[in-house]
Amino acid sequence: LLTGKIDWLTQAAEVGFPRAQYRLGGIYEDGFGTFLIPGDREKEIEKWYKASAEGGYAPGMSSYADRLKKLKDFQGAGYWTEKAAEAGHFGSMSDYAAWTAHMPDEVGYPL
């Protein structure tokens, strides 16, 4: 992205490369890219993080869980946090441990 062009990254994301999907979602979240219709940026961020999560990329799972938590989809956030923790994502492991111990429980895990 040193050139400011994201064509190759977009192509990689579109063909299903989870790391590219995660990176593209992050670039959009950081404010790069042009979106004319209000709300389109948020939809694209969610779309790419979700695709990355479903592709099995642990950082994508974690970022998607964070998006869902912000949208107050606590069940979805809990699901993807658990999946990211199982995949070895350190931040998700600590969230999962704290939430299952109810210190505090932010997503409704059973005690």
MOPAC internal coordinates of N, CA, C and O (Angstrom, degrees):
PM7 1SCF
backbone

  N    0.0000 0     0.00 0     0.00 0    0    0    0
  C    1.4488 1     0.00 0     0.00 0    1    0    0
  C    1.5167 1   112.19 1     0.00 0    2    1    0
  O    1.2310 1   120.28 1  -167.03 1    3    2    1
  N    1.2956 1   117.07 1    12.97 1    3    2    1
  C    1.4569 1   120.13 1   177.66 1    5    3    2
  C    1.5203 1   111.40 1   -63.57 1    6    5    3
  O    1.2310 1   120.60 1   153.25 1    7    6    5
  N    1.3210 1   116.47 1   -26.75 1    7    6    5
  C    1.4686 1   120.68 1  -179.52 1    9    7    6
  C    1.5144 1   111.77 1   -83.51 1   10    9    7
  O    1.2310 1   119.86 1   167.80 1   11   10    9
  N    1.3208 1   117.87 1   -12.20 1   11   10    9
  C    1.4551 1   120.63 1  -177.09 1   13   11   10
  C    1.5157 1   112.15 1    85.59 1   14   13   11
  O    1.2310 1   119.86 1  -179.93 1   15   14   13
  N    1.3350 1   117.87 1     0.07 1   15   14   13
  C    1.4604 1   121.95 1   179.86 1   17   15   14
  C    1.5217 1   109.17 1  -102.80 1   18   17   15
  O    1.2310 1   121.38 1   -41.72 1   19   18   17
  N    1.2994 1   114.96 1   138.28 1   19   18   17
  C    1.4597 1   118.72 1  -177.88 1   21   19   18
  C    1.5281 1   111.47 1  -116.87 1   22   21   19
  O    1.2310 1   120.56 1  -159.41 1   23   22   21
  N    1.3278 1   116.53 1    20.59 1   23   22   21
  C    1.4720 1   120.66 1  -176.81 1   25   23   22
  C    1.5195 1   112.93 1   -58.27 1   26   25   23
  O    1.2310 1   120.32 1   132.00 1   27   26   25
  N    1.3474 1   117.00 1   -48.00 1   27   26   25
  C    1.4645 1   119.94 1  -177.96 1   29   27   26
  C    1.5248 1   111.06 1   -67.34 1   30   29   27
  O    1.2310 1   120.81 1   140.68 1   31   30   29
  N    1.2992 1   116.05 1   -39.32 1   31   30   29
  C    1.4592 1   119.96 1   178.47 1   33   31   30
  C    1.5234 1   110.43 1   -63.65 1   34   33   31
  O    1.2310 1   120.80 1   136.83 1   35   34   33
  N    1.3256 1   116.08 1   -43.17 1   35   34   33
  C    1.4592 1   121.02 1   178.84 1   37   35   34
  C    1.5228 1   110.65 1   -62.02 1   38   37   35
  O    1.2310 1   120.51 1   137.08 1   39   38   37
  N    1.3283 1   116.63 1   -42.92 1   39   38   37
  C    1.4658 1   120.14 1   178.97 1   41   39   38
  C    1.5242 1   111.12 1   -63.00 1   42   41   39
  O    1.2310 1   120.52 1   137.39 1   43   42   41
  N    1.3250 1   116.60 1   -42.61 1   43   42   41
  C    1.4607 1   120.37 1   178.66 1   45   43   42
  C    1.5279 1   110.60 1   -63.35 1   46   45   43
  O    1.2310 1   120.46 1   139.30 1   47   46   45
  N    1.3202 1   116.73 1   -40.70 1   47   46   45
  C    1.4673 1   120.72 1   178.46 1   49   47   46
  C    1.5271 1   110.75 1   -64.75 1   50   49   47
  O    1.2310 1   120.68 1   136.96 1   51   50   49
  N    1.3156 1   116.30 1   -43.04 1   51   50   49
  C    1.4585 1   120.77 1  -177.44 1   53   51   50
  C    1.5257 1   113.07 1   -65.61 1   54   53   51
  O    1.2310 1   119.77 1   151.10 1   55   54   53
  N    1.3335 1   118.05 1   -28.90 1   55   54   53
  C    1.4681 1   119.78 1   178.28 1   57   55   54
  C    1.5245 1   112.05 1   -88.21 1   58   57   55
  O    1.2310 1   120.01 1  -179.65 1   59   58   57
  N    1.3413 1   117.59 1     0.35 1   59   58   57
  C    1.4528 1   120.66 1   170.49 1   61   59   58
  C    1.5114 1   117.27 1   103.64 1   62   61   59
  O    1.2310 1   119.37 1  -160.99 1   63   62   61
  N    1.3309 1   118.80 1    19.01 1   63   62   61
  C    1.4604 1   121.12 1   177.96 1   65   63   62
  C    1.5268 1   108.44 1   -81.23 1   66   65   63
  O    1.2310 1   119.53 1   -70.94 1   67   66   65
  N    1.3548 1   118.50 1   109.06 1   67   66   65
  C    1.4631 1   121.37 1  -172.13 1   69   67   66
  C    1.5243 1   114.95 1   -59.32 1   70   69   67
  O    1.2310 1   119.83 1   144.36 1   71   70   69
  N    1.3258 1   117.93 1   -35.64 1   71   70   69
  C    1.4617 1   119.03 1  -179.96 1   73   71   70
  C    1.5295 1   110.52 1   -67.59 1   74   73   71
  O    1.2310 1   120.19 1   142.08 1   75   74   73
  N    1.3182 1   117.23 1   -37.92 1   75   74   73
  C    1.4643 1   121.03 1   176.79 1   77   75   74
  C    1.5285 1   110.45 1   -67.12 1   78   77   75
  O    1.2310 1   120.44 1   141.32 1   79   78   77
  N    1.3199 1   116.76 1   -38.68 1   79   78   77
  C    1.4673 1   120.57 1   177.73 1   81   79   78
  C    1.5242 1   110.55 1   -61.62 1   82   81   79
  O    1.2310 1   121.18 1   135.96 1   83   82   81
  N    1.3245 1   115.35 1   -44.04 1   83   82   81
  C    1.4662 1   120.69 1   177.74 1   85   83   82
  C    1.5269 1   110.55 1   -61.80 1   86   85   83
  O    1.2310 1   120.76 1   132.92 1   87   86   85
  N    1.3117 1   116.16 1   -47.08 1   87   86   85
  C    1.4710 1   120.76 1  -177.78 1   89   87   86
  C    1.5269 1   110.74 1   -64.41 1   90   89   87
  O    1.2310 1   120.03 1   138.81 1   91   90   89
  N    1.3223 1   117.55 1   -41.19 1   91   90   89
  C    1.4609 1   120.63 1   179.70 1   93   91   90
  C    1.5294 1   110.62 1   -64.11 1   94   93   91
  O    1.2310 1   120.42 1   137.51 1   95   94   93
  N    1.3353 1   116.80 1   -42.49 1   95   94   93
  C    1.4678 1   119.96 1   175.86 1   97   95   94
  C    1.5136 1   111.03 1   -59.71 1   98   97   95
  O    1.2310 1   120.24 1   139.24 1   99   98   97
  N    1.3256 1   117.15 1   -40.76 1   99   98   97
  C    1.4681 1   121.50 1   178.98 1  101   99   98
  C    1.5177 1   112.74 1   -66.66 1  102  101   99
  O    1.2310 1   120.62 1   141.20 1  103  102  101
  N    1.3141 1   116.42 1   -38.80 1  103  102  101
  C    1.4744 1   120.51 1   178.20 1  105  103  102
  C    1.5243 1   110.07 1   -63.58 1  106  105  103
  O    1.2310 1   120.92 1   136.04 1  107  106  105
  N    1.3257 1   115.85 1   -43.96 1  107  106  105
  C    1.4647 1   119.11 1   177.67 1  109  107  106
  C    1.5215 1   111.09 1   -65.54 1  110  109  107
  O    1.2310 1   120.55 1   141.14 1  111  110  109
  N    1.3201 1   116.56 1   -38.86 1  111  110  109
  C    1.4657 1   120.79 1   179.16 1  113  111  110
  C    1.5293 1   110.75 1   -64.31 1  114  113  111
  O    1.2310 1   120.37 1   147.59 1  115  114  113
  N    1.3303 1   116.89 1   -32.41 1  115  114  113
  C    1.4645 1   121.73 1   178.44 1  117  115  114
  C    1.5216 1   112.95 1   -77.35 1  118  117  115
  O    1.2310 1   119.95 1   177.22 1  119  118  117
  N    1.3366 1   117.70 1    -2.78 1  119  118  117
  C    1.4610 1   120.95 1   174.70 1  121  119  118
  C    1.5096 1   115.37 1   101.54 1  122  121  119
  O    1.2310 1   119.91 1  -178.43 1  123  122  121
  N    1.3187 1   117.78 1     1.57 1  123  122  121
  C    1.4559 1   119.59 1   178.65 1  125  123  122
  C    1.5158 1   110.13 1   -82.62 1  126  125  123
  O    1.2310 1   120.46 1   -20.81 1  127  126  125
  N    1.3005 1   116.73 1   159.19 1  127  126  125
  C    1.4555 1   121.95 1  -178.09 1  129  127  126
  C    1.5175 1   110.24 1    91.56 1  130  129  127
  O    1.2310 1   121.11 1   -22.68 1  131  130  129
  N    1.3289 1   115.49 1   157.32 1  131  130  129
  C    1.4576 1   121.67 1  -178.27 1  133  131  130
  C    1.5228 1   109.55 1  -113.43 1  134  133  131
  O    1.2310 1   121.18 1   -53.16 1  135  134  133
  N    1.3090 1   115.34 1   126.84 1  135  134  133
  C    1.4586 1   122.16 1   178.37 1  137  135  134
  C    1.5183 1   108.05 1  -130.02 1  138  137  135
  O    1.2310 1   120.51 1   -59.40 1  139  138  137
  N    1.3246 1   116.62 1   120.60 1  139  138  137
  C    1.4611 1   120.50 1  -175.47 1  141  139  138
  C    1.5211 1   112.67 1   -84.91 1  142  141  139
  O    1.2310 1   120.12 1   145.29 1  143  142  141
  N    1.3120 1   117.37 1   -34.71 1  143  142  141
  C    1.4591 1   121.34 1  -176.22 1  145  143  142
  C    1.5314 1   109.33 1   -93.87 1  146  145  143
  O    1.2310 1   119.97 1   -52.73 1  147  146  145
  N    1.3291 1   117.67 1   127.27 1  147  146  145
  C    1.4743 1   120.14 1   178.90 1  149  147  146
  C    1.5298 1   110.87 1   -56.64 1  150  149  147
  O    1.2310 1   121.21 1   -43.78 1  151  150  149
  N    1.2929 1   115.30 1   136.22 1  151  150  149
  C    1.4540 1   121.05 1   179.57 1  153  151  150
  C    1.5185 1   114.41 1    93.83 1  154  153  151
  O    1.2310 1   120.17 1   162.74 1  155  154  153
  N    1.3337 1   117.28 1   -17.26 1  155  154  153
  C    1.4683 1   119.51 1  -179.66 1  157  155  154
  C    1.5234 1   112.21 1   -66.05 1  158  157  155
  O    1.2310 1   120.12 1   143.33 1  159  158  157
  N    1.3146 1   117.37 1   -36.67 1  159  158  157
  C    1.4640 1   120.07 1   178.54 1  161  159  158
  C    1.5342 1   110.06 1   -59.28 1  162  161  159
  O    1.2310 1   120.52 1   132.36 1  163  162  161
  N    1.3295 1   116.61 1   -47.64 1  163  162  161
  C    1.4627 1   120.75 1  -179.32 1  165  163  162
  C    1.5268 1   111.17 1   -62.10 1  166  165  163
  O    1.2310 1   120.35 1   140.48 1  167  166  165
  N    1.3208 1   116.94 1   -39.52 1  167  166  165
  C    1.4670 1   120.65 1   178.96 1  169  167  166
  C    1.5262 1   111.14 1   -63.95 1  170  169  167
  O    1.2310 1   120.36 1   139.05 1  171  170  169
  N    1.3315 1   116.92 1   -40.95 1  171  170  169
  C    1.4628 1   121.03 1   179.77 1  173  171  170
  C    1.5252 1   111.38 1   -68.33 1  174  173  171
  O    1.2310 1   120.57 1   138.97 1  175  174  173
  N    1.3190 1   116.52 1   -41.03 1  175  174  173
  C    1.4675 1   119.73 1   177.60 1  177  175  174
  C    1.5241 1   109.67 1   -59.18 1  178  177  175
  O    1.2310 1   120.59 1   130.50 1  179  178  177
  N    1.3082 1   116.47 1   -49.50 1  179  178  177
  C    1.4568 1   120.96 1  -179.85 1  181  179  178
  C    1.5273 1   111.31 1   -62.44 1  182  181  179
  O    1.2310 1   120.65 1   137.25 1  183  182  181
  N    1.3306 1   116.37 1   -42.75 1  183  182  181
  C    1.4672 1   121.54 1   179.92 1  185  183  182
  C    1.5287 1   111.46 1   -57.46 1  186  185  183
  O    1.2310 1   120.49 1   132.63 1  187  186  185
  N    1.3307 1   116.66 1   -47.37 1  187  186  185
  C    1.4591 1   119.57 1  -175.58 1  189  187  186
  C    1.5248 1   112.64 1   -75.65 1  190  189  187
  O    1.2310 1   119.94 1   143.61 1  191  190  189
  N    1.3082 1   117.72 1   -36.39 1  191  190  189
  C    1.4659 1   119.24 1   175.33 1  193  191  190
  C    1.5307 1   110.59 1   -65.72 1  194  193  191
  O    1.2310 1   120.42 1   139.34 1  195  194  193
  N    1.3108 1   116.80 1   -40.66 1  195  194  193
  C    1.4636 1   120.60 1   178.61 1  197  195  194
  C    1.5267 1   110.20 1   -63.23 1  198  197  195
  O    1.2310 1   120.37 1   134.67 1  199  198  197
  N    1.3196 1   116.90 1   -45.33 1  199  198  197
  C    1.4687 1   120.55 1   179.41 1  201  199  198
  C    1.5235 1   110.57 1   -60.75 1  202  201  199
  O    1.2310 1   120.39 1   137.13 1  203  202  201
  N    1.3218 1   116.87 1   -42.87 1  203  202  201
  C    1.4621 1   121.39 1   178.81 1  205  203  202
  C    1.5250 1   110.92 1   -63.43 1  206  205  203
  O    1.2310 1   120.69 1   137.08 1  207  206  205
  N    1.3266 1   116.28 1   -42.92 1  207  206  205
  C    1.4669 1   120.82 1   178.36 1  209  207  206
  C    1.5220 1   110.64 1   -62.00 1  210  209  207
  O    1.2310 1   120.64 1   133.02 1  211  210  209
  N    1.3111 1   116.38 1   -46.98 1  211  210  209
  C    1.4608 1   120.46 1  -179.78 1  213  211  210
  C    1.5252 1   111.62 1   -66.48 1  214  213  211
  O    1.2310 1   120.54 1   156.40 1  215  214  213
  N    1.3288 1   116.58 1   -23.60 1  215  214  213
  C    1.4545 1   121.53 1   176.61 1  217  215  214
  C    1.5159 1   113.35 1   -80.39 1  218  217  215
  O    1.2310 1   120.19 1   176.43 1  219  218  217
  N    1.3324 1   117.23 1    -3.57 1  219  218  217
  C    1.4573 1   121.47 1   175.07 1  221  219  218
  C    1.5211 1   115.80 1    91.41 1  222  221  219
  O    1.2310 1   119.80 1  -167.27 1  223  222  221
  N    1.3396 1   117.98 1    12.73 1  223  222  221
  C    1.4624 1   121.23 1  -179.15 1  225  223  222
  C    1.5256 1   109.04 1   -88.18 1  226  225  223
  O    1.2310 1   120.58 1   -65.76 1  227  226  225
  N    1.3287 1   116.49 1   114.24 1  227  226  225
  C    1.4712 1   121.69 1  -172.90 1  229  227  226
  C    1.5312 1   113.63 1   -56.12 1  230  229  227
  O    1.2310 1   118.35 1   134.22 1  231  230  229
  N    1.3502 1   120.76 1   -45.78 1  231  230  229
  C    1.4656 1   118.88 1   176.87 1  233  231  230
  C    1.5370 1   112.45 1   -60.71 1  234  233  231
  O    1.2310 1   120.52 1   145.91 1  235  234  233
  N    1.3232 1   116.60 1   -34.09 1  235  234  233
  C    1.4627 1   120.32 1   176.07 1  237  235  234
  C    1.5167 1   111.77 1   -66.02 1  238  237  235
  O    1.2310 1   120.82 1   140.52 1  239  238  237
  N    1.3337 1   116.04 1   -39.48 1  239  238  237
  C    1.4654 1   120.36 1   177.11 1  241  239  238
  C    1.5225 1   110.36 1   -61.14 1  242  241  239
  O    1.2310 1   121.03 1   135.93 1  243  242  241
  N    1.3169 1   115.63 1   -44.07 1  243  242  241
  C    1.4571 1   120.77 1  -178.98 1  245  243  242
  C    1.5286 1   111.39 1   -64.86 1  246  245  243
  O    1.2310 1   120.64 1   135.25 1  247  246  245
  N    1.3225 1   116.39 1   -44.75 1  247  246  245
  C    1.4694 1   119.87 1  -179.98 1  249  247  246
  C    1.5199 1   111.24 1   -66.49 1  250  249  247
  O    1.2310 1   120.55 1   142.01 1  251  250  249
  N    1.3251 1   116.55 1   -37.99 1  251  250  249
  C    1.4593 1   119.69 1   177.56 1  253  251  250
  C    1.5271 1   110.40 1   -65.96 1  254  253  251
  O    1.2310 1   120.33 1   139.70 1  255  254  253
  N    1.3268 1   116.98 1   -40.30 1  255  254  253
  C    1.4672 1   120.65 1   176.41 1  257  255  254
  C    1.5276 1   110.38 1   -60.05 1  258  257  255
  O    1.2310 1   120.35 1   138.08 1  259  258  257
  N    1.3261 1   116.93 1   -41.92 1  259  258  257
  C    1.4692 1   120.56 1   178.22 1  261  259  258
  C    1.5221 1   111.32 1   -61.94 1  262  261  259
  O    1.2310 1   120.47 1   138.30 1  263  262  261
  N    1.3476 1   116.71 1   -41.70 1  263  262  261
  C    1.4670 1   120.21 1   178.57 1  265  263  262
  C    1.5238 1   110.13 1   -62.44 1  266  265  263
  O    1.2310 1   120.65 1   134.99 1  267  266  265
  N    1.3251 1   116.36 1   -45.01 1  267  266  265
  C    1.4620 1   120.26 1  -178.58 1  269  267  266
  C    1.5208 1   111.14 1   -64.03 1  270  269  267
  O    1.2310 1   120.57 1   142.33 1  271  270  269
  N    1.3176 1   116.52 1   -37.67 1  271  270  269
  C    1.4671 1   120.13 1   178.14 1  273  271  270
  C    1.5267 1   110.28 1   -62.96 1  274  273  271
  O    1.2310 1   120.24 1   137.90 1  275  274  273
  N    1.3363 1   117.15 1   -42.10 1  275  274  273
  C    1.4644 1   120.92 1   177.69 1  277  275  274
  C    1.5232 1   111.23 1   -62.85 1  278  277  275
  O    1.2310 1   120.60 1   148.12 1  279  278  277
  N    1.3455 1   116.46 1   -31.88 1  279  278  277
  C    1.4637 1   121.47 1   179.35 1  281  279  278
  C    1.5324 1   111.68 1   -85.37 1  282  281  279
  O    1.2310 1   120.78 1  -175.83 1  283  282  281
  N    1.3423 1   116.12 1     4.17 1  283  282  281
  C    1.4632 1   123.44 1   178.70 1  285  283  282
  C    1.5317 1   113.18 1    66.95 1  286  285  283
  O    1.2310 1   120.94 1  -156.26 1  287  286  285
  N    1.3440 1   115.80 1    23.74 1  287  286  285
  C    1.4623 1   121.27 1   171.86 1  289  287  286
  C    1.5326 1   106.28 1   -92.35 1  290  289  287
  O    1.2310 1   120.97 1  -101.49 1  291  290  289
  N    1.3250 1   115.74 1    78.51 1  291  290  289
  C    1.4518 1   121.09 1  -173.22 1  293  291  290
  C    1.5264 1   112.83 1   -69.25 1  294  293  291
  O    1.2310 1   120.21 1   147.09 1  295  294  293
  N    1.3240 1   117.20 1   -32.91 1  295  294  293
  C    1.4606 1   120.08 1   177.48 1  297  295  294
  C    1.5350 1   109.94 1   -64.94 1  298  297  295
  O    1.2310 1   120.42 1   133.35 1  299  298  297
  N    1.3256 1   116.80 1   -46.65 1  299  298  297
  C    1.4582 1   120.69 1   177.60 1  301  299  298
  C    1.5151 1   111.98 1   -63.81 1  302  301  299
  O    1.2310 1   120.47 1   138.84 1  303  302  301
  N    1.3247 1   116.70 1   -41.16 1  303  302  301
  C    1.4619 1   121.00 1   179.09 1  305  303  302
  C    1.5262 1   110.51 1   -62.68 1  306  305  303
  O    1.2310 1   120.55 1   137.78 1  307  306  305
  N    1.3280 1   116.55 1   -42.22 1  307  306  305
  C    1.4537 1   120.66 1   178.18 1  309  307  306
  C    1.5173 1   112.03 1   -63.97 1  310  309  307
  O    1.2310 1   120.89 1   138.39 1  311  310  309
  N    1.3234 1   115.90 1   -41.61 1  311  310  309
  C    1.4615 1   120.85 1   179.55 1  313  311  310
  C    1.5264 1   110.94 1   -60.14 1  314  313  311
  O    1.2310 1   120.75 1   129.63 1  315  314  313
  N    1.3412 1   116.16 1   -50.37 1  315  314  313
  C    1.4679 1   119.58 1  -175.90 1  317  315  314
  C    1.5313 1   112.10 1   -73.84 1  318  317  315
  O    1.2310 1   120.00 1   151.70 1  319  318  317
  N    1.3180 1   117.61 1   -28.30 1  319  318  317
  C    1.4648 1   119.52 1   174.09 1  321  319  318
  C    1.5206 1   109.72 1   -65.30 1  322  321  319
  O    1.2310 1   120.50 1   136.30 1  323  322  321
  N    1.3200 1   116.64 1   -43.70 1  323  322  321
  C    1.4590 1   120.51 1   178.76 1  325  323  322
  C    1.5272 1   110.78 1   -62.87 1  326  325  323
  O    1.2310 1   120.20 1   135.95 1  327  326  325
  N    1.3285 1   117.23 1   -44.05 1  327  326  325
  C    1.4712 1   121.20 1   179.05 1  329  327  326
  C    1.5287 1   111.16 1   -62.34 1  330  329  327
  O    1.2310 1   120.46 1   137.73 1  331  330  329
  N    1.3311 1   116.73 1   -42.27 1  331  330  329
  C    1.4643 1   120.34 1   179.12 1  333  331  330
  C    1.5216 1   110.83 1   -65.33 1  334  333  331
  O    1.2310 1   120.56 1   140.78 1  335  334  333
  N    1.3267 1   116.54 1   -39.22 1  335  334  333
  C    1.4667 1   120.32 1   177.27 1  337  335  334
  C    1.5301 1   110.54 1   -63.42 1  338  337  335
  O    1.2310 1   120.52 1   136.80 1  339  338  337
  N    1.3154 1   116.61 1   -43.20 1  339  338  337
  C    1.4673 1   120.97 1   177.93 1  341  339  338
  C    1.5271 1   111.16 1   -61.64 1  342  341  339
  O    1.2310 1   120.65 1   148.54 1  343  342  341
  N    1.3376 1   116.37 1   -31.46 1  343  342  341
  C    1.4630 1   121.56 1  -179.64 1  345  343  342
  C    1.5260 1   112.27 1   -82.90 1  346  345  343
  O    1.2310 1   120.44 1   177.11 1  347  346  345
  N    1.3428 1   116.77 1    -2.89 1  347  346  345
  C    1.4542 1   120.63 1   174.95 1  349  347  346
  C    1.5095 1   116.23 1    97.59 1  350  349  347
  O    1.2310 1   119.49 1  -167.81 1  351  350  349
  N    1.3290 1   118.59 1    12.19 1  351  350  349
  C    1.4620 1   120.93 1   178.45 1  353  351  350
  C    1.5250 1   109.39 1   -74.57 1  354  353  351
  O    1.2310 1   120.54 1   -63.64 1  355  354  353
  N    1.3422 1   116.57 1   116.36 1  355  354  353
  C    1.4642 1   121.51 1  -171.62 1  357  355  354
  C    1.5294 1   113.22 1   -59.10 1  358  357  355
  O    1.2310 1   119.73 1   131.54 1  359  358  357
  N    1.3244 1   118.13 1   -48.46 1  359  358  357
  C    1.4639 1   120.87 1  -179.15 1  361  359  358
  C    1.5168 1   111.90 1   -60.06 1  362  361  359
  O    1.2310 1   120.79 1   141.17 1  363  362  361
  N    1.3214 1   116.10 1   -38.83 1  363  362  361
  C    1.4600 1   120.26 1   178.47 1  365  363  362
  C    1.5236 1   111.49 1   -69.62 1  366  365  363
  O    1.2310 1   120.92 1   145.48 1  367  366  365
  N    1.3397 1   115.85 1   -34.52 1  367  366  365
  C    1.4641 1   118.69 1   176.58 1  369  367  366
  C    1.5162 1   110.90 1   -61.27 1  370  369  367
  O    1.2310 1   120.35 1   136.28 1  371  370  369
  N    1.3250 1   116.94 1   -43.72 1  371  370  369
  C    1.4671 1   119.37 1  -178.51 1  373  371  370
  C    1.5273 1   110.90 1   -69.63 1  374  373  371
  O    1.2310 1   120.08 1   141.13 1  375  374  373
  N    1.3406 1   117.46 1   -38.87 1  375  374  373
  C    1.4701 1   119.80 1   175.63 1  377  375  374
  C    1.5234 1   110.60 1   -61.82 1  378  377  375
  O    1.2310 1   120.95 1   133.19 1  379  378  377
  N    1.3323 1   115.80 1   -46.81 1  379  378  377
  C    1.4624 1   120.53 1  -178.89 1  381  379  378
  C    1.5308 1   111.14 1   -59.99 1  382  381  379
  O    1.2310 1   120.76 1   135.60 1  383  382  381
  N    1.3228 1   116.15 1   -44.40 1  383  382  381
  C    1.4675 1   120.19 1   179.75 1  385  383  382
  C    1.5241 1   111.11 1   -62.42 1  386  385  383
  O    1.2310 1   120.47 1   134.74 1  387  386  385
  N    1.3239 1   116.71 1   -45.26 1  387  386  385
  C    1.4683 1   120.21 1  -179.21 1  389  387  386
  C    1.5215 1   111.21 1   -66.07 1  390  389  387
  O    1.2310 1   120.55 1   138.15 1  391  390  389
  N    1.3089 1   116.56 1   -41.85 1  391  390  389
  C    1.4612 1   119.88 1  -176.65 1  393  391  390
  C    1.5252 1   112.13 1   -71.62 1  394  393  391
  O    1.2310 1   119.90 1   143.57 1  395  394  393
  N    1.3334 1   117.80 1   -36.43 1  395  394  393
  C    1.4688 1   118.38 1   177.79 1  397  395  394
  C    1.5174 1   111.10 1   -70.80 1  398  397  395
  O    1.2310 1   120.32 1   153.92 1  399  398  397
  N    1.3288 1   117.00 1   -26.08 1  399  398  397
  C    1.4654 1   120.81 1   176.08 1  401  399  398
  C    1.5292 1   111.34 1   -87.49 1  402  401  399
  O    1.2310 1   120.79 1   179.90 1  403  402  401
  N    1.3277 1   116.10 1    -0.10 1  403  402  401
  C    1.4655 1   123.11 1  -179.73 1  405  403  402
  C    1.5324 1   111.33 1    58.35 1  406  405  403
  O    1.2310 1   121.69 1  -128.55 1  407  406  405
  N    1.3294 1   114.36 1    51.45 1  407  406  405
  C    1.4687 1   121.00 1  -179.18 1  409  407  406
  C    1.5291 1   111.22 1  -126.79 1  410  409  407
  O    1.2310 1   115.87 1  -118.31 1  411  410  409
  N    1.2531 1   125.45 1    61.69 1  411  410  409
  C    1.4656 1   127.91 1   -16.65 1  413  411  410
  C    1.5209 1   110.05 1   -87.03 1  414  413  411
  O    1.2310 1   120.61 1   -13.13 1  415  414  413
  N    1.3054 1   116.43 1   166.87 1  415  414  413
  C    1.4617 1   121.52 1   174.33 1  417  415  414
  C    1.5196 1   106.93 1   -89.86 1  418  417  415
  O    1.2310 1   120.26 1   -68.99 1  419  418  417
  N    1.3061 1   117.11 1   111.01 1  419  418  417
  C    1.4652 1   120.61 1  -176.98 1  421  419  418
  C    1.5208 1   113.60 1   -96.94 1  422  421  419
  O    1.2310 1   119.94 1   170.01 1  423  422  421
  N    1.3442 1   117.72 1    -9.99 1  423  422  421
  C    1.4625 1   118.56 1  -174.61 1  425  423  422
  C    1.5258 1   114.51 1  -126.86 1  426  425  423
  O    1.2310 1   119.76 1  -175.52 1  427  426  425
  N    1.3173 1   118.06 1     4.48 1  427  426  425
  C    1.4606 1   120.31 1   175.37 1  429  427  426
  C    1.5117 1   115.58 1    89.11 1  430  429  427
  O    1.2310 1   119.81 1  -153.76 1  431  430  429
  N    1.3295 1   117.98 1    26.24 1  431  430  429
  C    1.4565 1   120.05 1   175.79 1  433  431  430
  C    1.5177 1   108.88 1   -66.41 1  434  433  431
  O    1.2310 1   120.15 1   -36.04 1  435  434  433
  N    1.3340 1   117.32 1   143.96 1  435  434  433
  C    1.4754 1   118.98 1   175.15 1  437  435  434
  C    1.5189 1   110.21 1   -69.84 1  438  437  435
  O    1.2310 1   120.98 1   -29.84 1  439  438  437
  N    1.2964 1   115.74 1   150.16 1  439  438  437
  C    1.4703 1   120.80 1   179.80 1  441  439  438
  C    1.5162 1   110.05 1   -70.94 1  442  441  439
  O    1.2310 1   120.10 1   180.00 1  443  442  441

